[in-house]
Amino acid sequence: MFEKRKERKEKQKSKNTEFSKFMIRQESILIWIITIAFIVLAFICVKYSYFGELPWLTAMVGLPWTAYAVSQAFYYRKAMKENTKDGIKYDSIMEELKQDLNQE
C-alpha cells in the first residue's frame, strides 16, 4: 500500500512542472500577445496619420521585452546553480559513474 502511494507521488512529481518553468512559459506567451497587440495599434496609428502615439507604443513594447530578458537571465542562473554543487556538475559526474559501471 505504501509502495503504491510512493509510486503515485513519483508520477505526480514527474507530471508537474516547476513553478519557474511555468512562469517563463506564461511570460513568453504574454510577451508575444503584447507585442502583436502593439504592432496592430501602431498600424492603426500610421493608417490614420496619428503619429503622436508611436513613441509611446514603441516604449510599451520595449519595456516588457526588457523585463522578460531579466527574468530569463535569473531563471538560467537559478537553473545553473541547481545543476551544480561545489563546482561539480551532477550530469557530468553521473555520466562518468554510468561509464565506470558499464566498463566493469
Contacts in CASP RR format, 6 or more apart in sequence:
PFRMAT RR
TARGET T0000
AUTHOR 0000-0000-0000
METHOD contacts of the structure
MODEL  1
MFEKRKERKEKQKSKNTEFSKFMIRQESILIWIITIAFIVLAFICVKYSY
FGELPWLTAMVGLPWTAYAVSQAFYYRKAMKENTKDGIKYDSIMEELKQD
LNQE
20 75 0 8 1.000
20 78 0 8 1.000
23 71 0 8 1.000
24 71 0 8 1.000
24 72 0 8 1.000
24 75 0 8 1.000
27 68 0 8 1.000
27 71 0 8 1.000
28 68 0 8 1.000
30 64 0 8 1.000
31 64 0 8 1.000
31 65 0 8 1.000
31 68 0 8 1.000
34 60 0 8 1.000
34 61 0 8 1.000
34 64 0 8 1.000
35 61 0 8 1.000
35 64 0 8 1.000
35 65 0 8 1.000
38 57 0 8 1.000
38 60 0 8 1.000
38 61 0 8 1.000
39 61 0 8 1.000
41 53 0 8 1.000
41 57 0 8 1.000
42 54 0 8 1.000
42 57 0 8 1.000
42 58 0 8 1.000
44 50 0 8 1.000
45 51 0 8 1.000
45 52 0 8 1.000
45 53 0 8 1.000
45 54 0 8 1.000
45 57 0 8 1.000
46 54 0 8 1.000
83 89 0 8 1.000
83 90 0 8 1.000
83 91 0 8 1.000
84 90 0 8 1.000
END
